[in-house]
């Protein structure tokens, strides 16, 4: 066995990736959470861990964030 995990295959007929099935999992879902972080949303987890800039690299960015809202949050973090 090579230890490689097969990539998730497209299960939608005529898929245009509207469900995100052709993209990688978002980082906020892959991060191992501590017990007190289990109820946090992905955005809140990324903010708490101070890695919010990674959201912009995510293929699901437009689903989670409005571009202006993201800019506002990043600017507030830079001021602190």
C-alpha positions in Angstrom: 0.0 0.0 0.0 1.3 3.4 -0.9 -0.5 5.4 1.8 -1.9 7.8 -0.7 -5.5 8.9 -0.2 -7.5 9.0 -3.4 -8.9 12.4 -4.3 -12.6 12.8 -3.9 -14.3 12.2 -7.3 -17.1 14.3 -8.8 -20.4 12.7 -7.9 -22.6 15.3 -9.6 -23.8 14.8 -13.1 -22.7 17.7 -15.3 -21.1 19.3 -12.3 -20.1 23.0 -12.4 -18.7 22.8 -8.9 -21.6 24.7 -7.3 -21.3 22.5 -4.2 -17.5 22.6 -3.9 -17.1 18.9 -4.7 -14.2 19.5 -7.0 -12.2 21.6 -4.6 -10.0 20.8 -1.7 -11.4 21.0 1.9 -11.1 24.4 3.5 -8.3 24.8 6.1 -10.8 25.8 8.8 -12.4 22.3 8.6 -9.0 20.5 8.5 -7.5 22.2 11.5 -7.7 20.0 14.6 -9.8 21.8 17.2 -9.5 22.0 20.9 -12.6 21.1 23.0 -13.5 24.7 23.6 -13.3 25.5 19.9 -15.7 22.9 18.7 -18.7 25.3 18.5 -16.8 28.1 16.6 -17.5 28.8 13.0 -14.6 28.5 10.5 -14.3 32.3 10.4 -14.2 32.6 14.2 -11.7 29.8 14.5 -9.4 31.4 11.9 -9.7 34.8 13.6 -9.0 33.3 17.1 -5.9 31.5 15.8 -4.7 34.6 14.0 -4.6 32.9 10.6 -7.4 34.8 9.0 -5.2 35.7 6.0 -5.3 32.0 5.0 -9.0 32.4 4.2 -8.3 34.5 1.1 -6.3 31.5 -0.3 -9.2 29.1 0.2 -11.3 27.9 -2.7 -14.4 28.5 -0.6 -13.6 32.1 0.2 -16.6 33.6 -1.7 -19.0 31.3 0.1 -17.9 32.4 3.6 -17.0 36.0 3.1 -18.2 39.1 1.4 -15.1 40.8 0.0 -15.7 44.1 1.8 -16.4 42.4 5.1 -13.2 40.5 4.9 -11.2 43.7 4.1 -12.8 45.4 7.1 -11.9 42.6 9.5 -8.3 42.4 8.2 -7.9 46.2 8.6 -9.2 46.0 12.2 -6.7 43.2 13.0 -3.8 45.3 11.5 -4.7 48.3 13.7 -4.4 46.2 16.9 
